[in-house]
Amino acid sequence: MEQNTNLMKKLKVRALTEGDYIVFFHWSKDDVFCSANGWETNRSQKELYKWFINNCVNQVTDNFIRMGIDLDGKLIGYADLAYIKNNSAEIGFAIGESELWGKGIGFHSVLCFINYVYKELGITIFSAETHDLNIRSRKILEKLGFKEISRIGYDIYQGEQCQLIQYQLVFLK
């Protein structure tokens, strides 16, 4: 338990900046990360930079927020809120450093993000969607207390067509 407390103290949710582009560029060269997160591969630096600035730094919408997740001052991933309405939103997340996968960092990062948006925005109802083949994402959501509410739709995940699973969490503190 002490290790988890220390990890939570080292995690921080923050706004993404233009300086974070190089980290996103590094992630874009990791085929495993790109495949798991639906990122296009082989993007040019110019194309990726334009996407990053428009979709991560200069977001101009009240209905979508993308924040960086830092561990010990290093950007390791990001988390999103979409379809924000009153006290509810859809959450998404990715740990960009694939060598950190499977170590509990994703779980604690999402928990940190949920706590952040609860405090800052008053979001208490979270929905999420993942692929049935994305076992790590499913385990994170279920460990956080998300409940499966439906299985609607299909999508490609790491080259295979699979079922989409919808989850919901009512967060009460």
Secondary structure, DSSP 8 states (H G I E B T S, - for coil): -HHHHHHHHHEEEEE--GGGHHHHHHHHT-HHHHHHHT--SS--HHHHHHHHIIIIIS---SSEEEEEEEETTEEEEEEEEEEEETTEEEEEEEES-GGGTTTTHHHHHHHHHHHHHHHHH---EEEEEEETT-HHHHHHHHHTT-EEEE---EEEETTEEEEEEEEEEE---
